Structures are given as structure tokens and as C-alpha cells.
Amino acid sequence: MSAIATWSEDPVVDVLLVTGDGSLAEMYRMKLEMDGYRVTTVRDLRDWTQPTGGWKPDIVMVDLSAGDARRLRDVQGFRADHFSKDVPLLILSTESEGALRQRLPLSPTDYVLHVSEPGHLSQVIEH
């Protein structure tokens, strides 16, 4: 009976949200948590340190819409790390998916959402 109870429980999905806009990050952290996600927010991927014990996020949502070259390098480093190379990325970008894939080694589990203007994370999440 306990196996059925364990199987039917909804697992918690850990989201790492990377955006330079602190107020926007807080707003979406609260929204995602209300939807049942466990969210960690950081301004830059370099601010996030891998916790001990082997924990890693289930998905990383990163805002590349501002075209920040440093943030792109951080994502490249995150993707190249053996620990995090298989973590799916949800990337918000003003670049097309094809152009971004030429500059960034993305896996088949990564998804690029095109945003029309830098810093408009809200237009993607609200739809």
C-alpha cells in the first residue's frame, strides 16, 4: 500500500531561475512556488554554487534576452560541466533558436523561447 501512495504523490520539481531583474525574479518565484515548484533564484549562474550531496535543479530557466555575453558564457560553462550538462534549460532569448544554437551547445531537452524585447520575461510566462 505504501508503494502506491509514494507512486501517486506529485514529485516536487526544482527550478533554478536566472535573471538579472530582482523584482521580476521575486514575482515569478512566488508564482512558480504557488504552482508547486521549488524555486531558487540567482542573478547570474556564477552566483549559484552546486550544493553538496549531488542535488541539482530539475530545470534551469535563464533569461538571455538582454544579449549579455557574460551570461551566455556562464550558460556555456554550465552546459559544459559534467554535473549539470544534462539539466534541461529553458532559455528566454531575443535571438532565434537557430542563431542561439550556433553559439551555445544545447541538448535536445533544451528549449528556447523567443522574446521580442530584452527583459520581457513576463510576456512569456503570462501566456
URRA-V230287 format. One record per residue. N is the residue number from 1. PHI is phi in whole degrees, 0 to 359 (999 if undefined). PSI is psi in whole degrees, -180 to 180 (NA if undefined). OMEGA is omega as a letter, one per 30 degrees, with the letter a starting at -180 (NA if undefined). Layout:
BEGIN
n-><N N>
phi-><PHI PHI>
psi-><PSI PSI>
omega-><OMEGA OMEGA>
END
This chain:
BEGIN
n-><1 2 3 4 5 6 7 8 9 10 11 12 13 14 15 16 17 18 19 20 21 22 23 24 25 26 27 28 29 30 31 32 33 34 35 36 37 38 39 40 41 42 43 44 45 46 47 48 49 50 51 52 53 54 55 56 57 58 59 60 61 62 63 64 65 66 67 68 69 70 71 72 73 74 75 76 77 78 79 80 81 82 83 84 85 86 87 88 89 90 91 92 93 94 95 96 97 98 99 100 101 102 103 104 105 106 107 108 109 110 111 112 113 114 115 116 117 118 119 120 121 122 123 124 125 126 127>
phi-><999 292 296 292 296 294 295 276 290 286 288 278 259 268 246 257 257 243 207 280 266 299 291 294 300 294 299 282 299 297 298 295 294 295 275 102 272 259 240 243 247 220 288 223 300 294 282 269 248 295 294 288 92 85 291 213 292 282 207 243 254 235 267 255 293 281 69 288 297 295 295 298 297 298 294 301 295 298 291 282 291 298 289 249 297 260 284 298 250 247 251 261 214 278 277 290 300 299 295 292 295 289 260 222 286 261 265 297 273 277 225 251 256 279 245 283 226 302 78 255 302 296 293 277 288 286 267>
psi-><-36 -30 -38 -42 -42 -41 -36 -13 140 124 149 133 125 124 131 115 120 110 145 -10 102 -42 -38 -42 -43 -42 -46 -26 -47 -43 -47 -39 -37 -27 1 4 152 122 135 130 141 153 -42 152 -31 -19 -19 128 140 119 156 161 2 4 141 158 155 -30 147 124 115 133 105 16 -24 -5 27 114 -36 -43 -38 -42 -38 -42 -40 -44 -41 -44 -32 -21 132 -29 -38 4 -24 2 124 142 138 108 128 122 147 -14 156 160 -42 -45 -40 -39 -26 -28 -15 127 98 150 169 -21 -5 150 134 124 123 129 144 -29 147 141 13 54 -36 -33 -26 -46 -34 -16 NA>
omega-><a l l l l a a l l l l l l a l a a l a a a a l l a a a l l l a l l l l l l a l l l l a l l l a l a l l l l l l a l l l l a a l a a l a a l l l l l l l l l a a a a a a a a l l l l a l a l l l l a l a l l a a l a l l l l a l l a l a a l l a l a a a a a a NA>
END
